[in-house]
């Protein structure tokens, strides 16, 4: 009835329910702080990636994506 069930649709439904019942995001302040720090580093990271050849850039991007996922998995384990 609502389309294909995906991880994204589950996350969106979870977010919708939390908002509907006025559950605040307990990590909001931490996210804001970390986003601010990340934005300060953004330009230098982009310039660093731009200086790499195509193959090195692809490898660096994949490493960054995997590192972000490992960080998220670790955050869940710590909170539990």
Helices and strands as residue ranges (DSSP letters): H 7-20, H 28-50, H 54-79
